[in-house]
Amino acid sequence: MRDISLVFTLVFCAALVVGLLTRFYLASRQIRHVARHRDAVPTAFASTISLEAHQKAADYTITKARFGLLEMAFGAAVLLGWTLLGGIDAVNQFLSNSNLASYGSLVPQLALLAAFGLIGSLLDLPFTLYSTFRIEERFGFNKMTLKLWLGDMVKGLLVGVIIGLPIVALILWLMGSAGRFWWLGAWGAWMAFNLLVLVLYPTVIAPLFNKFKPLDDEVLKTRVTALMQRCGFAAKGLFVMDGSKRSAHANAYFTGFGAAKRVVFYDTLLKQLTPAEVDAVLAHELGHFKHKHIIKRIVLMFAISLAGFALLGWLSSQVWFYTGLGVRPNMTGSNDALALLLFMLIVPLFSFFISPVFARFSRKHEFEADAYAVSQTDGRDLQSALLKLYQDNASTLTPDPVFVKFYYSHPPASERLARMAPALQGSSS
């Protein structure tokens, strides 16, 4: 058993080091590539994007990438601190020696998860503050005050406790009471919880953070309604969100599930795009529904979650899983919270290596949604809308190709416009 534990420790360390070096390599490629192309707008965009806007996007991308290097190094150190250097073990031993167990077996386990979440949030706090109030502020995107930021943090904490605590408690109860195949019940509960959140988010959760008002631009409403009817799509309403009180970034999205679906436009988006361009952006989002991308992603999430719970079910019974990560399992009490916590820590470490596969499928879906939008609206409006959004969000037009293949869930602007070109030429001939 000691040999297995040592092997697992070595595998964990190797994954951590290789993953960190890979991330550093990709980030450095991105920084060098963007900096190399900073002083000239790509030919395809020379007539629409100014050099000033292009350089702003390059500087923004480079600044975020460099800050990301620091975050990655700190994250790796924190992960080592929690595991092999004894952080989780120390917190667990402290709670095990307290009198929390007298309140029930679930209480010390929930306390362990709560303590981990609180300490982790405090450790991340300086990075969050710097990103919001220095980087985003420097490039003109942050619109949040410290008061609003603190209010969001408190609301997020309360929502997390009210919604997250019951599902975590249920999973821990199933782990300790449902027998060998507890993970099947836990998976079912987790999936039901996710579907419930999809239904509740538009009308219960999101309004806690933003104001939503019905779209009152009659011209735009008429265009959007006609487009949705033409595409055979029904939504519960068209809403405008006050995104400008937090950020200058623009977006539009569908939210909800089933009959609760609604279309949400950022107020910043409506200020930046013409009605025809808004139509085109909405048609792109409708393309995701037309191609059943949302359903496919939910099914994929179901499958991956099932595999994850099955793996957790096996690992939670292996002593080497705990000792290999620097944790002494409880000999008399439950180890369910420990298993859940350790599993959540190592999954991102190993799943990082297959993330390019999911990124590739996501980019494929974006191309399909673009093609659908071009078939339903004037593709030139989609082109101009995309260019405005890339410019207004300071998205670089010259990302590193390898970085794109590994990380990008949306194709770069050059690839998206190149894919549209044949269809636009065909429609104009």
N, C-alpha and C positions, 0 to 999 in steps of 0.2 A: 504493500500500500504506500509505503514511503517513497518507493521508486516511481510509482505512478504520479504521486503528488509532485515530485521533483520534475518529472517530464512535463507535467501540466504547467508548472511554474516557468519552465524554459520556453514552452510554446507561447505562453502569455507574454513573456518578455520579448520574444522574437516578433510577435505580432505587433506589440507596442512600438518597438524600435523601427521595424520595417515600415509600418504604417506612418509613423512620424516622419521618417526620412522621405517617404514617397510624397507626403503632403508638402514637405519643405521643397522638394524638387519641383513639384507641379506649381507651387506658388512662385518660386523663383523664376521659372519659365514664363509664367504669366506676367510678372513684373518686368522682366527683360524685354519680352515681346511687345508689350504695350508701350514701354518707354522708347523702344526703337522706332515705333511708328507714330510717336506723339506729334512730330513736327509737320506732318502732311496728312491731309484728309484723303482717305481712299478715293480713287478715281470715280467709283460708282456713286459716291455721295458728295462729290465736290460741288455740285450745283445746288444742293439742298442743306448741307451741314457746314456751318462756318468753322474756320480754324479755331476760333476761341471756344466754341462748344465742344469741338473734338478734343482739344487740349484739357478742358475741364473734365471731360469723361475719363481721359487717360489719367489725370492726376487723382481723381476720385477713386478709380480702380486700383491704382498703385498704392494709394494711402490705405485703403481697406485691406489690400493684400498684405502689406507690411504689418499692419496691426494684427491681421490674422495669424501671422507667424508667431507673434508674441502670445496670442491666445492659445495656439496649438501647443507651444512649449509649456505654458502654464498648465493647460489641461492635462498633458501627459504627466507632469509632476504631481498634480492633484490626484490623478488616477493611481499612481504609484503610492502616494501618501495614504489613500483610502485602503489600498490592498496590501501589498507586500511590506509596507512600512508600518502597518498596524493601526491605521485610523479607524476603520470599521470595527476591528476587533476590540479596540479600546472603548469605543462608544457602546458596543454590545456588552462587554464585560461590566461596564459601569451600570448600565440599565439592568443587567441580570442580577447584580448585587443590591439593587434598590428594592423597595417594597411595592413596585408597580404590579408584580405578579399577583398580589393580593386582590387586585381589582379585576382579575380575569386573565386568561392566557393571551388574549388578543391585545391587551393594553400595552405590555412591553414591546410587542412586535410593531404595533402602530407607532409607538414612541421612537423606536429605532428608525423607521422610515421618515418620521417627521423631523427627527434630529438631523438625519442625513440631508433632507431637503432644505432645512433652514441653514445649515452650515454651508452647503453647496451654493445656495443663493447669495449668502454673504460673501463667499469667495469670488463669485461672478460679478458682484455689484460694481467694483471699480471699472471693469471692462464695459459693462452696460452703460454706466454713466459717461465714460470717456467716448464711447461710440456715438451716443446720442447727443451729448452737449459739447463735444469738441469736433469730431469728424463730420457728423451730419450738419452741425451748426456752421462749420467752416465752409461747407459747400452749398449752404443756403437751403437745406432740406428740412432741418428740424424746426418745428413750430411749437414744440411743447415747452411749457414752463415747468419749473421744478415741482410746483404744487400739483400740476396735472399729472406729472410723472409719478409722484408719490401716491396720488389718488388711484391711478391705474394699478400700481403695485399692490395697494391694499385691497382693491376690488379683485384683482387676480388671485390674491392669496385666499380671500373669502370664497370665491367661486371654486378654487381648487379644493378647499376643505369641504365645502358643502357637497360638491359633486364627486370629487375624487375619493374622499374618505370612505363613503359607503361601499364603492366598488372594490377598493383595496381591502377593506375589512371582509367583504364577501369572498374575495379570492383567497385570503389567508384562512378564513373559516373552512372553505372547501379543501384547501391543501391539508388541513389538519383533521378533517372529519369525513371526507368523501371517499376514502380508500385509495387503492392503487391507481385508479383511473380518474383521480380528482381533476386532472388537467383538462379532461373533456368538458366537465361542468364549468370549470373556470374559463375555458375558451368560449363557451356559449354565453356566459355572463358578460365577458369582455366585448364580444361582438354585439350583444344586445345593448350594452352601454354605449358603444360607438354609434349605433344607429339612432339611439335615443338622443344623443348629443346633436346629431345631424338635424333632427326634427326640432329640438329646443333652441339651437343656437340662434336662428334668425329672429325669433320673437321674444326670447327670454334672456339669453346671454349677451348677444351683441349690443342690444340697447342699453346695457349697463355702462358701456364704454363710449358709445357714439350715439348721436341723434340721427334718426332716419325720418325723412319726410317724403311723401308721395311726389313723384316727378310732376312738376307743374308746368313745364314747357310743353304747350299743346302741340306745337309743330313737331318737336322731337318725339313726344308721346305717340302721335299719329304714325310717324315713320316707324318707330320701334314696334308698335302694336301690329302694324301691317307686316313687318318683317317676321315677327313671331308667328302670325297666322299663316303666312306663306310657308314657313318652315314646319308648321304643325306642332308648335310648342306652346304650352300654356304655363303661366306662372301666376302666383297669388297676387303679385303687385310689382310695380316699378318704383324704386326708391332711390333717393339721393342721400349719401352719407357725408357727414361733415369731416371728411378725412383731413381737410386743410388745417384743422386745429392741432394736428399732431405732426404732419409732414407735408412737404410739397410734392411728394411722389404721387403719381396718378395711377388709377386702376379701375377695373370694373369686374364684377364677378357674379356668379350664381351661388346661392346658398340655400340650405335646406334640403329636404328629401321628400319625395312623393308629393302630396298636395301642398306641402309647406314651402315649395320652391319659390324663390323670389329673385328678381334682378336688382342688383345694387350698383349704382354708379358713384364713384368718388366725385365730390363737387369739383375737385381739381381737374378731373378728366373732362367734365362738361365745359370748363372754362378754356381748356386747351384745344379741344377738337370741334370740328364742324359737325352739324347733324348727320351728314353723310358719312363722316369718319366714325362717329359713334355707332352708326348702323353697321359699319364694316367690322368694328371691334366686337359688337354684340353677335354678329353673324359667326365670327370666329368661335366665340364661346358656345353658340348653338351647335357648331360643328362637333364639339366634344360630345354633346348629347346625341347628335345624329349618328355618330360613329360608335356610340355606346362606350366611350372612354371612361365615363364615371363608373358605370356598372363593372367594367373590366377591372378598374382599379380597386373597387370594393371587393370583388371576388378574389383578386390577387392578395389583398390585405387579409381576407378571411383565411386563405391557404397558408400564407406566411405565418400568420398568428397561430394557426393550428400546429404547424411544425414547430414554432417557437415554444408553445406550451407543452408539447410532447417532449421536446428536448429538456425543458425545465423540469418536467416530471421525472425524467431519468437522472439529471444532474443533481437534483435536490436530495437524492438518496445516496450519493457518492461522497464519502468522507474526503477523498482527495480533491474534490471540487472546492471545498472550503479551505483545507490546509494548503492547497496549491496556490491559493490567492491570499495567503497570510492571515487566515481567520481560523480561530479555534471554535469548532461547532459546539453548541450547548449539549452537554452530556445528559442532562435531566429535562431541560425545557425544549421548546420547539425551535427549529431552525428555519421555519418557513420564510420569515421576513428576511433572514440572512440570505437564503437561496434566491429570493426574488430580487433583492438589492444587488447581489453579486452578478446575477444574470443580466440585469439592466445595465450594469457597468461594462460587461465584456461584449455584449452583443454589438454595439457600435464599432468596437475595435475590430471584430472579425468581419462584420457585414460591409465595412468600408471597402474591402477588396472586390466585392461584387457590385458595388454601387454604379460603376460605369454601365453595367447591363441595364439597370433600371433607368438611368439617364438617357440611354439610347432609345429605349421604348418611349420615354416621355417626349423626346424630340420628334420621333416618328408621329406621335399623336398630334403634336403641334403643326407639323407639315400637313397632316390630313385635315385639321381644323382650318388652316389657312386656305387649302384648296376648296373646302366647302364654302368659306366666306367669299372667295372669288367667284364661285358659281352662283351665289345668291345676291351679291352686291357688286358694285364697280370695284374691281381689284385695285384700281389706282387710289381709291379712297383708303383701302386697307394699307397700301404701301405708304401713303402720306401719314396715316395715323400711326403706323409702326415707327416711322422715322421721328415723328414728334414725341412719341413715348420714349424711344431710345434717347433722344436728346434731352427731354425734360427730366428723365430719371438718371441722366449721366451714365448711361450704359456704353461701354467702350465698343467701338466699331471694329477694333483690331485685337480680339482676344487670341491667346495662344491656341492653336489647333488641338494640341494634346490636352491642355487644360479643359477645353470645351468638351472633348470626348469623355473626359473623366467626370466632370462636374455639371455641365450645363443641362438643365431640364428643358430649356427653350433654345432653339437654334439661334446662332448669331444673326444679326440683321442681314449680312451679306448672303448667307445661305437661304434665308427666308425669301428675300427679294429675288434671288436667282431662281428659286423653285417656282415663283409666281410668273416670271417673265414669259414662258411659252404660252401660258393660258391668256395673258394679257395681249400678247401679239396675235393670238388666234381670234380673240374677241374684237380686235380693232381692224382686222383684215377683212 
